[in-house]
């Protein structure tokens, strides 16, 4: 188990809205019939790479966050710390400013920063994605903060988790305390962002994340990586020391039949399994040695948190196929729902 905070930012910048050729087959057809009248829309931000990085630099340094792991520009790594250097944020940004030219600063597609930080309670992995072009209504800057618990870095990790979840009351209290501390850090970051970046809106969310490994992870060397997903799964230097406990958590909770509420579940490589309002860890999907597949489980529903959903054109045009409902090429969707009889505490059929 770990916590994930998401901060999305809509800077107060001049933006250009452009039409782009749709990707859906049916809308492509209408695009051709109407000579381009039916198109998707995107926003293009006018800020330069250097300017936005300078603002983010001021934000992080204001909170004492000075350790950077990676800085990339359109998938080109300008800095990647594979040794665990301290206080290298300024070094990385200075190197970036020296090596890029004006054209690169203006015409980039995506910037990515990965930083690390820690306090008495958490090891933070902070991943910043800045997209120059994005769907209308989707904020161009997204910051994901993973909060890994410091409590389980050393010693007998299984025993420490056992003590944390040995009663329902102990687990609920632990989760509440950690979430409160994590929320405090997110609010500090949000306030610092407001000081440094003129923004029309900044939104924050917190998710409890729970990993359900398909097979037992016995040592840190067994931890799989998923570079394409990044974050805590990206294989960044030193993260496994703090991340290892997360792969033991579900088996220990399974032995205690712990009730887990309001949680998002994922595989050992970070792929989303789904969300559940309430589950009992006695379910075999929590047992890494069980053959039970969560792909066939009805206990999980879609993520209830919709972050920056694209704004569709509500002009009422007959050609606005988004207004027909569904996102399939034909414009229709199947809203049927299977029963969740195999799971007594599942929100997969709507719930409350």
C-alpha positions in Angstrom: 0.0 0.0 0.0 1.1 3.5 -0.7 -0.5 6.9 -1.4 -0.6 8.8 -4.6 -1.4 12.5 -4.9 -2.3 14.1 -8.2 -2.0 17.9 -8.8 -3.2 19.3 -12.1 -2.5 22.9 -13.1 -4.1 25.2 -15.7 -1.6 28.1 -16.1 -2.9 31.6 -16.8 -1.4 31.7 -20.3 -2.6 32.6 -23.7 -3.7 29.4 -25.4 -4.5 28.6 -29.0 -7.3 26.2 -29.8 -6.7 24.3 -33.0 -8.7 21.6 -34.9 -7.1 18.2 -35.4 -8.1 15.3 -37.5 -10.1 12.8 -35.3 -8.7 9.4 -34.4 -12.1 7.6 -34.2 -13.0 5.9 -37.5 -16.6 7.2 -37.8 -15.5 10.8 -37.0 -12.7 10.4 -39.6 -15.4 9.6 -42.1 -17.5 12.7 -41.1 -14.3 14.8 -41.2 -13.8 13.8 -44.9 -17.5 14.4 -45.7 -17.6 17.8 -44.2 -14.2 18.9 -45.5 -12.8 19.2 -42.0 -15.8 20.7 -40.2 -15.9 17.8 -37.8 -12.7 17.7 -35.9 -11.4 17.2 -32.5 -9.9 20.2 -30.7 -6.7 20.7 -28.8 -5.2 23.6 -26.8 -1.6 24.7 -27.4 0.1 26.4 -24.6 2.3 29.5 -25.3 4.7 29.2 -22.4 8.3 28.2 -23.2 10.1 25.3 -21.8 12.7 27.4 -20.0 10.1 29.7 -18.4 7.9 26.9 -17.0 10.9 25.0 -15.7 12.2 28.1 -13.9 8.8 28.5 -12.2 8.8 24.8 -11.2 12.4 25.1 -10.0 11.4 28.0 -7.7 8.4 25.9 -6.4 10.4 22.9 -5.5 13.4 24.8 -4.0 10.9 26.8 -1.9 10.0 23.5 -0.2 13.6 22.2 0.0 13.1 19.7 -2.8 16.4 19.7 -4.5 17.1 16.2 -5.6 16.2 15.4 -9.3 16.3 12.0 -10.8 15.5 12.8 -14.4 14.8 15.7 -16.8 13.7 14.9 -20.4 12.5 17.0 -23.3 10.5 15.1 -25.9 11.9 11.8 -24.7 15.5 13.1 -24.9 17.1 12.7 -21.5 19.0 15.9 -20.6 19.8 14.6 -17.1 19.4 11.2 -15.4 20.9 10.6 -12.0 21.7 6.9 -11.7 23.9 7.3 -8.7 21.7 9.1 -6.1 23.4 12.5 -6.1 22.1 15.1 -3.7 21.1 18.7 -4.4 21.4 18.3 -8.2 18.2 20.1 -9.3 20.0 23.4 -10.1 22.8 21.4 -11.9 20.2 19.6 -14.1 18.3 22.8 -15.0 21.5 24.8 -15.7 22.7 22.0 -18.0 19.3 22.0 -19.8 19.3 25.7 -20.4 22.9 25.6 -21.8 22.1 22.8 -24.2 18.8 23.8 -25.7 18.2 26.5 -28.2 15.3 28.9 -28.6 13.5 26.7 -31.1 13.5 23.7 -28.7 12.3 25.9 -25.9 9.3 27.1 -27.9 8.4 24.0 -30.0 8.6 21.2 -27.5 5.8 18.6 -27.1 6.4 17.3 -23.6 8.7 17.9 -20.6 9.1 15.5 -17.8 10.8 15.9 -14.5 11.2 13.2 -11.9 12.3 14.3 -8.4 12.7 12.6 -5.0 12.3 14.0 -1.5 11.8 12.6 2.0 10.7 13.6 5.4 10.0 11.7 8.7 7.0 9.9 7.3 7.4 9.5 3.6 9.7 8.9 0.7 8.2 11.0 -2.1 8.7 10.3 -5.8 7.4 13.3 -7.7 6.8 13.0 -11.5 5.9 16.2 -13.5 4.5 16.0 -17.0 4.1 19.2 -19.0 2.2 18.8 -22.3 2.3 21.7 -24.7 -0.6 20.3 -26.8 -3.5 18.7 -24.9 -7.2 18.1 -25.3 -9.5 21.0 -24.5 -10.3 20.9 -20.8 -7.3 18.7 -19.9 -4.8 20.7 -17.8 -1.3 20.8 -19.4 0.6 20.3 -16.2 0.1 17.1 -14.1 2.2 16.3 -11.0 2.0 12.8 -9.5 3.4 12.3 -6.1 3.9 8.8 -4.7 4.1 8.6 -0.9 6.0 5.5 0.3 6.0 4.8 4.0 9.3 5.2 5.8 8.2 2.8 8.5 8.9 -0.3 6.5 12.3 0.4 5.0 14.4 -1.6 7.5 14.1 -4.6 9.8 11.6 -7.4 9.8 9.2 -5.9 7.3 6.6 -8.6 7.5 6.4 -8.3 11.2 6.1 -4.5 11.0 3.2 -4.8 8.5 1.7 -7.5 10.8 1.7 -5.0 13.7 0.1 -2.4 11.6 -2.8 -4.5 10.4 -3.2 -6.9 13.3 -6.6 -5.4 14.1 -9.0 -3.4 11.9 -8.8 -0.5 14.3 -5.0 -0.4 14.1 -5.1 -0.4 10.2 -7.8 2.2 10.0 -5.9 4.5 12.4 -2.6 4.0 10.5 -4.3 4.8 7.2 -6.0 7.9 8.5 -2.9 9.3 10.1 -0.7 8.7 7.0 -3.4 10.2 4.7 -3.6 13.3 6.9 0.2 13.8 6.8 0.3 13.2 3.0 -2.5 15.7 2.5 -0.6 18.3 4.5 2.5 17.8 2.1 0.2 18.1 -1.0 -1.3 21.4 0.4 2.2 22.8 1.0 3.1 22.0 -2.6 -0.1 23.4 -3.9 0.4 26.7 -2.0 4.0 27.0 -3.3 2.8 26.4 -6.9 0.3 29.2 -6.5 3.1 31.5 -5.4 5.2 30.7 -8.4 2.8 30.0 -11.3 -0.1 32.2 -12.3 -2.9 29.7 -12.7 -6.5 29.7 -13.5 -7.0 26.5 -11.5 -5.1 24.0 -9.5 -6.8 20.7 -8.5 -5.6 18.0 -6.1 -6.6 14.4 -5.5 -5.4 11.6 -3.2 -5.6 7.9 -4.0 -4.8 5.0 -1.8 -3.0 2.5 -4.0 -2.8 -1.3 -3.3 -0.6 -3.7 -5.3 -1.9 -7.2 -6.0 1.1 -9.2 -7.2 0.4 -12.2 -9.4 3.3 -14.1 -7.8 5.2 -13.7 -4.5 8.0 -11.1 -4.5 10.5 -12.3 -1.9 13.4 -9.9 -2.3 14.1 -6.5 -3.7 15.7 -8.1 -6.7 12.4 -9.6 -7.6 10.7 -6.2 -7.9 9.6 -5.9 -11.6 10.1 -2.6 -13.4 7.9 -0.9 -16.0 9.9 2.0 -17.6 7.0 3.0 -19.8 4.7 3.5 -16.9 7.3 5.3 -14.8 6.6 6.5 -11.3 7.4 4.0 -8.5 7.6 1.3 -11.2 10.2 3.2 -13.3 13.2 1.5 -11.7 14.7 4.8 -10.5 17.8 4.7 -8.3 17.1 3.9 -4.6 13.3 3.7 -4.8 13.2 -0.1 -4.4 14.5 0.3 -0.8 11.3 2.1 0.1 9.0 0.3 -2.4 9.6 -3.3 -1.5 7.2 -3.5 1.4 4.3 -2.7 -0.9 4.7 -6.2 -2.5 4.3 -7.9 0.9 1.4 -5.9 2.1 -1.5 -7.8 0.4 -0.4 -11.3 1.7 -0.2 -10.0 5.2 -3.6 -8.4 5.0 -5.0 -11.5 3.5 -4.0 -13.4 6.7 -5.8 -10.9 8.9 -9.0 -10.6 6.8 -8.7 -6.9 6.9 -11.5 -4.7 5.4 -10.0 -2.2 2.9 -12.1 0.8 1.9 -11.9 3.4 -0.9 -8.8 2.0 -2.6 -7.4 1.7 -6.1 -5.7 -1.6 -7.1 -2.9 -2.3 -9.5 -0.7 -5.1 -10.7 3.0 -5.5 -9.7 3.9 -3.5 -12.9 1.5 -0.7 -12.2 -1.3 -1.6 -14.6 -4.7 -0.6 -13.3 -7.0 -3.3 -11.9 -9.8 -1.1 -10.7 -11.3 0.6 -7.7 -13.3 -0.9 -4.9 -15.3 1.0 -2.3 -14.9 -1.9 0.2 -13.2 -5.3 0.0 -12.3 -8.0 2.5 -8.6 -9.0 2.2 -9.7 -12.6 2.8 -10.5 -12.7 -0.9 -8.0 -14.9 -2.8 -7.0 -12.1 -5.1 -5.0 -10.8 -2.1 -3.1 -14.1 -1.9 -0.1 -14.0 -4.3 0.1 -17.8 -4.2 -3.5 -18.3 -5.3 -4.5 -19.1 -8.9 -7.5 -16.7 -8.6 -7.3 -14.1 -11.3 -8.5 -10.5 -10.6 -9.2 -10.2 -14.4 -12.2 -12.4 -13.8 -13.3 -10.8 -10.6 -16.4 -8.6 -10.4 -15.1 -6.8 -7.3 -13.5 -3.9 -9.1 -15.1 -0.9 -10.9 -13.7 1.9 -12.9 -11.8 4.8 -11.2 -14.5 7.1 -9.8 -12.1 10.1 -9.9 -12.3 11.8 -13.3 -9.3 14.1 -13.6 -9.6 16.9 -16.2 -12.1 15.2 -18.5 -11.9 16.7 -22.0 -14.5 19.5 -22.6 -16.6 18.5 -25.5 -18.3 20.9 -27.9 -21.8 21.5 -26.6 -22.9 23.6 -29.6 -25.6 21.0 -30.4 -24.3 20.3 -33.9 -25.7 17.2 -35.6 -22.1 16.3 -36.5 -20.9 16.4 -32.8 -20.8 12.7 -32.4 -19.5 13.1 -28.8 -23.0 14.1 -27.9 -24.4 10.8 -29.0 -23.0 9.0 -26.0 -20.3 6.4 -25.8 -16.8 6.5 -27.3 -16.9 3.7 -29.8 -16.5 4.3 -33.5 -20.2 3.9 -34.1 -21.3 6.3 -31.5 -23.3 3.8 -29.4 -22.2 2.1 -26.2 -23.2 -1.0 -24.3 -24.3 0.1 -20.8 -25.1 -3.4 -19.5 -23.7 -4.4 -16.2 -22.9 -7.9 -14.9 -23.9 -8.9 -11.4 -21.3 -8.9 -8.7 -22.7 -12.0 -6.9 -19.2 -13.3 -6.4 -18.2 -10.4 -4.2 -20.2 -9.3 -1.2 -18.7 -5.8 -1.0 -18.2 -4.5 -4.4 -19.1 -1.2 -6.1 -18.7 -2.6 -9.6 -22.5 -2.2 -10.4 -22.7 1.4 -9.6 -23.2 1.4 -5.8 -23.6 4.6 -3.9 
